[in-house]
Structures are given as C-alpha cells and as structure tokens.
Amino acid sequence: MSKPIIEIEGVGKRYRIRGQRERYLSLRDELAKSARRLSPFSRPRSPVPGRSEDFWALKDVSLTVNEGEVLGIIGRNGAGKSTLLKILSKITPPTEGRITMRGRVASLLEVGTGFHPELSGRENIYLNGAILGMTRAEVRRKFDEIAAFAEVEKFLETPVKRYSSGMYVRLAFAVAAHLEPEVLLVDEVLAVGDIAFQKKCISKMRDASHSGRTVLVVSHNMQVIASICRRALWLDSGKCVVGGDAADVVGQYERAGASSVTGGSGGRITRVPRPPAPAWIDWLETCDENGRFRSVFAHGETMQMVVGLCGRLPSAPYFEWVLYTEKGYVASSGGTFFAEKDFPLPTPSGSLRARIGPLPLAEGRYSLLLRLGEQPGCELTDVWEDAATLVITSCVPHAGGLPFDTKRGVIYIPAEYSDGETQGR
Amino acid sequence: MKSSNHVEYAITPPKGFLSVNWGELWRFRDLFLVLAWRDITVRYKQTVLGILWALLQPVVTMIVFTFIFNRVGRIESGDTTPYPIFLYVGLILWHYYSMTLTSASNSLVTYQAMLQKIYFPRFIMPASTAVTGLVDLAIASLILAGMMVYYRFSPPLLGLLVLPVLLLCTILAAVGFGCFLAAINVKYRDVRHALPFFIQILMYVTPVIYPVKMLDKYPVIKSLMLWLNPMSGVITNARAALLGQGHFDWTIMGISFLMSGVYFVVGLYYFRNTERYFADIV
C-alpha cells in the first residue's frame, strides 16, 4: 500500500477573540489607540489591550487517511469540524502542526459558493465550475451531464434568481458532484434538497469512493455517516474523541449525545427582552426526571419543564406548551387545562413545574412555544415563541436498525409483524 | 482513475515573509478570466441602457466639467488644444483608474462568502477587476475617436505605440494600490467609507481637468504630484501621445512607470503576506 493521501500531525488552530462589543475593527480606533500609546503622557498598559482571549478551535488533531477512504467527521456545533476542513482546503492556515497532502483537493463547504443570482443557469455552471477548480474545457465536456443531473435542462437560460430553492441547490450540487479531485472535502451539503435528490447525492458520493477517490464528509446526519463511511472521527471542543469504525463511532456519539449536553450547557433560559405584558413567562428550565438540566432527550424519556411566571396573573390563568417540528408543524401540545388534577397556577408570581413524557417523538429537533392566557380560547396574555430547542435522539426501534426521524413522522408507533395466517382475528 | 499522485504539498503554519507564488497564479488563470467575465456580464445585465452607460458617464461628465471649469472657471488646456477633448482624454483614463481602484478595494469584502468557503490565490479577486474596467474604457474610447475626427487630430504612430505602455502603467498602479486597500478593507471596514472621498480628492490632485503646466509656479507641489501620483504622468503623456499636446516626456514616463511598479510590488507583497488571515477576519 502506498503512503496515506492525507497525513495530519498535531494540527491546532487558535482564534483570538476580542471583546464582543466590536464586530469590525475600525481604522479610526486603531489609529487613536496607537496615538495614545505613543503619547508620553499615557500610562503604560498591559501588553494585550482590548482584552483578547485565545480560543482553540482545534487542538492536537492527528489523523491519516488512505487513498479511497470515505471518512465521516461528526461532533456537535463548534466542535471544530468545519475548521478542520477549512485548514485542509487551505482556506485558513493552521496555528500549529503539519499536514501532508498527496493529491488534488476540492472542497465543497457550501452549496453554490460564488453563484451569481443575475447570471443564467448555464453561466453559473461555468462560473461555479471555475471557482471549484475545474478548467473551462472540463466544464464544457461535462456540461450536459451536469445539467441532466441537476434536472434543470429547461431552465438553463433563466437567471438563477428565478429558480426555486430546490433547483438552485440541485444545480449547485450537480456542479460539485462532477469534480474529479483525488480528495473531496464535503461539509453538510447533504442537508439540502428533497429526499430523492439526497439519495442521488449519496449514491454519487458512494460512486466517488468506488472510483478510488478519497472523501471526507462532515455531517450531523448520523444515518448518512453510518451508511457511506467506513471510518469516522468524532471531534469535541477541538479535540479528537474517538476515531474508528463508522458504525461504532456513530453509536458512541449518539449514546453520549445526551450526557454531553447535560453537563455544562442548558440551565435556565431567561427571556430577553421582557415582553410588555401585564403577566408573562419570565424563564424556563428543561431537565430530566432527576432534575438535571438538559435539552437533549432520548426517545421515550420523560422531561420536566419549570417555568417562572411574573406579573399580575389573570384570575383563571392557564399555561400551554406547543412543540413544533423543524418544518413548523405542530408535533404535540399540552396545557394545564388537560391536566387530570385542576392545577392552580401560582398567584401573583412563582413557578410551575410540568412533567412531560414519556416522549414518543421521532428523532429530530423541536422548537418549544409557551403560552400564558386567560381561559383557553380567550385572549392571550403572553406568547413565548421558540423558547427552547429540544433534541430527541435514539429513536431506533430495533437495535442496529434504521433510526426513526421526523422525515418518517412525528411520533413512533410500535408495530409488530407476523405471519397473517397463524393468528386470526 | 488516473493516478496523478505526484502532487504532494504540506500545509503548515505560515512563517516569515512570503514571496508570490507565480506558478499557482498561472494555474488559476481560468478563474481569473471567469471572474472578470462574470463582472462584465453582470454589469450590463438588467440595465435599460446597457452598454450606453459606459458612454453616458464620461460624455455627461465632459459636458458638465467643460461648462463649469472651462467656460465659467476659465481653466484652459494650456495651448491650442480644444478643452473638451483635452478633458476627455484625462477623464476616461481617470475613470478607469478610479473604477479599478474602487472595485479592487471592495472585491474581497463584496465576495466574502467565496473567501470563506473556497481556496484560490486571493490576488485573483482584486486583479480581475482590472479587466472589467477595460470594457468601459474601450467603449468610451469610441467617443474619443469620434472627437479626434471632429477636431481633426491624427495621432502620431509613436502615440499609438505608447498607449499600451500607458495603460499598463495605469493597471499596475490601480491594482497595486487596490490590493493594498483591499487587504486593509478586510480588517478595517472604514476603508469602504473613506474611499469615495479619497478618490474624489485624488482626482483634483491629478491633472484631469487642468494641464500640469498650470502648476509651474509651484515646483514642489508639481514634482510631488508627478512622483507620488503615477496617473499625473500617464494622463499628461497620453495627451502628448494622442493629441500632440506638448512633447512626449520620457522622464516623466519613467517616473510614472517606476512609481507604478513600486505601488504594485508593495501592494502585492503586503497583500500576499496578509491574505492567509482573510478568511478568519473578513
């Protein structure tokens, strides 16, 4: 076997975070600052003005990838996955470490980078192709194939600003899919398009690996990672947690998914700005049955919700919660008016605890909306939209099988199957 | 699958002073051309007047400036050359220079998504803007040709030969300066606001609406202008080459060329040594 196509040795990337106040530096301020520094009357200052902080987006990551391998990179948001791809594609340099590349690299960190809305589909194919590193001759040769893959042949002369978002994404992915680099870096682009198109993309990536291409994929879709990658790498806070067999790593990641959120993040979510209502929901805590803060729950777990109520509550108040799917459909809802016991809401202010579960929900992200009102159906006193995001994991009806996610439905109904002859009605 | 595993390179933390990677720039020449083509295409799409814009702008400016500065303000061309054509030569070159400078300075910020998502030698972005303006310049030159016929000027052969050199000088100065400003613009957003003002002032310290001869009484200012601002020499010599105004001054040409070269090299190397952080700070 030849040398590995990618060798990553102890790579780290440091960002310097300045105070959050200033988004952009201004030349004026910098000049004023240096003028002050030069002035003999200024007091000596600490060497780092403006309180900058170091933040390691990646630290000590080492990895080798062999030719023809399809490697999945998983981890929570901010774990350093995209940073790693950016370093590999030379967009940003590492702060330390060394990477040896033995092949032509193309990266697809975003679908449709450089697309210009005013240009036609045809023009954008050439533009995007060149941006991704194809020569004009190469694009010309593959043009028909690209247009056919994207299913936009009829609209090639239309400016892409008139395209539907689906067409736009298909066209963009089609160009990228026809790249022929030795190493392809892909970030999260599979999250787009309808299911049929996603399938097409996945099979295209499989083809790529069969033809000997090396692919690195970053995705939050564990199903994709597990199905197309043989090996996976789990990053957390810039460090490599586990690397190895994809199914294994995905399994470990999913099991740990809930507990890693339990630790630091979570806690009380306080409402800002305070709504101008006479009575309002001021804060929210979500936790598990043992009272530990959490926003990630496994399918079938029970959650607890504690809300803080403030202001002058109406005489007969009610409290309601609604869970929305990511697409904005109501997944379920509930409220004090459904409770078996008549629950008196605290007056004038205090907190209310709701025990909700077991959650029969499919894997996915849900948005929580809270309402406070006077009699169901009457005028609302307060609505808190998108109060929290809940993540449901581990809805895998049978061990090792397919996960049940929101594409299949919102709730999972257990079902058993047997021979139709043996048991009559 | 064809095996071209000969490409092997290392990605390491950048250290020290970086020189320009010309080989890589050459490999990305297609992207350079495509970006230039994109800007040209987009510029004339969805405009009612289309190409006419490239004519309207310099012609209207010429008419207004001739009235204000020549008729009312009594600024002359300095010899028998009619003021409108004298002005027009300066205007179209100046317009090209300021347009390239502006779009080069803003190129990185305008297309920052590309900067953050794709790797390519960053220099391509400001450099490709120099091509876009050439189309406008070529169109505006048609009017110049018409005016030369009207005023019965026949350019000397030498003049036509020198023209590409003058243009090259303009491109070097604009791209060099533009690269420098683009790199600063990524970090400090006030460049964007200061630039229109700066360019406006710069026009008045370039002999666009007046002949450089007018400054004979102020020798220090005149030589500062010729030395620091390559466009002074370019425009003065363009008038000599095309309109036969005065004689073609090789010394001034040399100075302009030297200074353009200096701006270009300084801009390019400053750019090259800051570009690695563009994606992080833009």
Interface residues (C-beta under 8 A of the other chain):
Chain A: S2 I5 Y15 Y24 L25 S26 L27 R28 E30 E67 K86 I87 L88 S89 K90 I91 T92 P93 P94 T95 E96 G97 R98 I99 T100 M101 R102 G103 R104 S107 L109 E110 T113 G114 H116 E118 L119 E123 Y126 L127 A130 I131 L132 G133 T135 R136 P159 E182 S211 G212 R213
Chain B: M1 S4 N5 V7 E8 Y9 A10 I11 T12 P13 P14 D30 L31 L33 V34 L35 R38 T41 V42 K45 Q46 Y111 A113 M114 L115 Q116 K117 I118 Y119 F120 I184 K187 Y188 R189 D190 V191 A194 R276 Y277 A279 D280
